[in-house]
Amino acid sequence: MPEWIEFRKFDGTPHYRFAVDVLRYTGTELWAFSPAGVPLYKGETRIGELPKLALHHIACGRPYQSTWVFHPSAAKRLRLSELYVNLTAPLDRLDDPIVDMDLDVIGRPGRRPEQVDGDEFARNRVLMGYPADLAHLVASTADQLVRTLSDHPDMLAAIPPEILGEFERRRRT
């Protein structure tokens, strides 16, 4: 069972990794959280900390991985800061590193969702030689995610109630 989430670039170089507390692991799906202040690494080098409380959803077979980021607060009610979606190469296994494809989608309460890092995606598509079918899948998925988040602004609705409940319980301990 993974206790680290590791992202690599398409060429295999380390991007970043961090430890997580596993909430549910099925072999094809991982729900985990990280409290604010968890060390963030690039390879073996510590490069900082995750600044906010986060809930992560990693799943095999899809070209994106999701992170809900919350305002740090011990308040009874969680307050969403943003939904950050990394566009990735689809995973075959959860214990494989996640291949970050540079393009991201960010949704924030009360604001229109947006794609970010399109310039990095375009540059690395050429420099790293992204296969055309993978590049198309990533770009079209990003477009679809922006449309979906625009049409369905309740970004917490995608979290199963039992996961949200366990996340709430553990964040307070």
Residue, then its C-alpha position, 0 to 999 in steps of 0.5 A: m500500500p503506498e504511503w507516499i505519493e510520487f510524481r515524475k516528469f515524462d522523462g523519468t526525472p523526479h518532480y515531487r513526492f510527499a508522505v500521506d496518511v492512507l484513508r482507503y486503498t483498493g489496489t486501483e484507487l487510493w484516498a489519502f490525506s496530508p496535513a499542512g506542513v508535510p515535507l515535500y521532496k524532489g528526489e531525496t532533497r527536501i524542497g519545502e512543505l505542503p502549505k495546506l491540509a489536502l485530500h488526495h484521490i489517485a486512481c488507475g486508468r484515468p489521465y488525472q489525479s485530484t487534490w482537494v486543498f483546504h484552508p488550515s483551520a481546526a474549525k468544525r467545518l472544512r472550508l475548501s480552498e481549491l481543487y487542484v487536478n494534475l493531468t497525468a499519464p494514466l496509471d497501470r498500478l498505484d505503486d508506480p510513480i505518477v507521470d505529471m504531464d504539466l497541464d493542470v486544472i484548478g477550481r476555486p469556490g466562487r471562481r471559474p475553473e481554469q487550466v494552468d501551465g499550458d505553456e509548460f505542457a506545450r514546451n515539454r510536449v516537444l522537448m520530451g516527445y510526448p506521444a501524440d495520442l497521450a498529449h491529445l488525451v491530456a489536453s482533451t481531458a483538461d478541457q472536459l474537466v474545466r467544463t465539468l467544474s463549470d457545470h457542477p461547482d460543488m467540488l466536494a460532491a465527488i468525495p464519497p461521504e465515508i471518505l469525507g467523514e474519515f478525513e474529518r475524523r483524522r484531521r482532528t487527531 
